[in-house]
Amino acid sequence: LLGFSDGAVVAVEVGLGVALGGVLAFSGSLLPECILASQAPALPAPSERTGAESVKTQDETRDVTRSTPFLLTHGSKDDRTKLSVARRLKDQLISRGPEQRQVVWKEYAK
């Protein structure tokens, strides 16, 4: 899933809750109220579901989303989304995520 600027915000948030082949986020950040997957509210118990056997429990979702890799890129001269904000996104993904989460950071002088 690829997103640029505001689209990167959406891509990252989706990637935290859904298993994907990867998330590419260009010049993005997290919304201040974003809840990382590790803090997401629990899904209904299987007995409370209505015929949705394919819906995963919160623990099952966490196990799958751990393998979603993230590629974050940002230009050091971006005047819309500050570099410090993008770096904070990277730091949050690494520090709050599971050890298995792969986060690659690329910074460009543009």
TACOR-V584265 format. One record per residue. N is the residue number from 1. PHI is phi in degrees with one decimal (* if undefined). D_LAST is the distance of its C-alpha to the last C-alpha in Angstrom with 2 decimals. Layout:
# TACOR-V584265
n: <N | N>
phi: <PHI | PHI>
d_last: <D_LAST | D_LAST>
This chain:
# TACOR-V584265
n: <1 | 2 | 3 | 4 | 5 | 6 | 7 | 8 | 9 | 10 | 11 | 12 | 13 | 14 | 15 | 16 | 17 | 18 | 19 | 20 | 21 | 22 | 23 | 24 | 25 | 26 | 27 | 28 | 29 | 30 | 31 | 32 | 33 | 34 | 35 | 36 | 37 | 38 | 39 | 40 | 41 | 42 | 43 | 44 | 45 | 46 | 47 | 48 | 49 | 50 | 51 | 52 | 53 | 54 | 55 | 56 | 57 | 58 | 59 | 60 | 61 | 62 | 63 | 64 | 65 | 66 | 67 | 68 | 69 | 70 | 71 | 72 | 73 | 74 | 75 | 76 | 77 | 78 | 79 | 80 | 81 | 82 | 83 | 84 | 85 | 86 | 87 | 88 | 89 | 90 | 91 | 92 | 93 | 94 | 95 | 96 | 97 | 98 | 99 | 100 | 101 | 102 | 103 | 104 | 105 | 106 | 107 | 108 | 109 | 110>
phi: <* | -115.3 | -145.4 | -120.7 | 59.0 | -62.3 | -64.2 | -66.8 | -60.0 | -64.2 | -59.8 | -64.1 | -63.9 | -65.0 | -64.2 | -79.2 | -117.8 | -133.1 | -70.0 | -133.1 | -69.0 | 168.7 | -124.8 | -110.7 | -120.3 | -104.2 | 56.7 | -121.2 | -154.9 | -101.2 | -68.1 | -55.1 | -92.6 | -62.0 | -105.3 | -67.0 | -54.1 | -69.5 | -119.7 | -65.9 | -64.8 | -66.4 | -78.1 | -58.5 | -63.2 | -52.7 | -68.2 | -92.8 | -79.2 | -112.6 | 67.4 | -111.8 | -62.0 | -79.8 | -72.4 | -91.8 | -72.7 | -60.4 | -65.1 | -63.3 | -64.5 | -59.3 | -59.4 | -73.9 | -72.8 | -61.2 | -87.5 | -73.5 | -81.2 | -121.9 | -115.1 | -113.1 | -129.7 | -158.4 | -90.7 | -69.7 | -107.5 | -65.4 | -96.9 | -94.5 | -115.2 | -62.6 | -58.5 | -62.5 | -69.1 | -66.0 | -64.4 | -64.0 | -58.1 | -56.9 | -61.2 | -67.0 | -62.4 | -76.0 | -75.0 | -96.1 | -90.2 | -67.0 | -57.6 | -74.6 | -67.1 | -93.3 | -125.9 | -110.3 | -116.0 | -127.3 | -115.7 | -121.5 | -87.0 | -143.1>
d_last: <23.18 | 19.64 | 18.07 | 14.96 | 14.73 | 18.48 | 19.39 | 17.74 | 20.10 | 22.97 | 22.15 | 22.11 | 25.30 | 27.02 | 26.13 | 27.75 | 30.97 | 31.34 | 31.43 | 28.77 | 27.73 | 24.24 | 21.58 | 17.98 | 16.04 | 12.50 | 11.22 | 14.84 | 17.42 | 21.20 | 23.51 | 25.48 | 28.64 | 27.44 | 30.13 | 29.07 | 31.34 | 33.15 | 34.38 | 35.04 | 38.51 | 41.09 | 41.92 | 45.57 | 48.00 | 49.11 | 52.47 | 50.83 | 48.95 | 50.48 | 50.58 | 46.95 | 47.54 | 44.07 | 42.44 | 41.40 | 42.29 | 39.69 | 40.24 | 40.02 | 36.73 | 35.29 | 36.48 | 34.80 | 31.45 | 31.15 | 30.38 | 27.46 | 24.33 | 20.94 | 17.51 | 14.82 | 11.07 | 8.43 | 4.85 | 5.80 | 5.26 | 7.11 | 10.32 | 12.60 | 12.73 | 12.43 | 11.13 | 14.79 | 16.09 | 14.27 | 15.49 | 18.87 | 18.99 | 18.59 | 21.22 | 23.52 | 23.48 | 24.40 | 26.89 | 28.65 | 28.70 | 31.25 | 30.96 | 30.68 | 27.45 | 24.70 | 21.23 | 18.35 | 15.05 | 11.81 | 8.84 | 5.52 | 3.79 | 0.00>
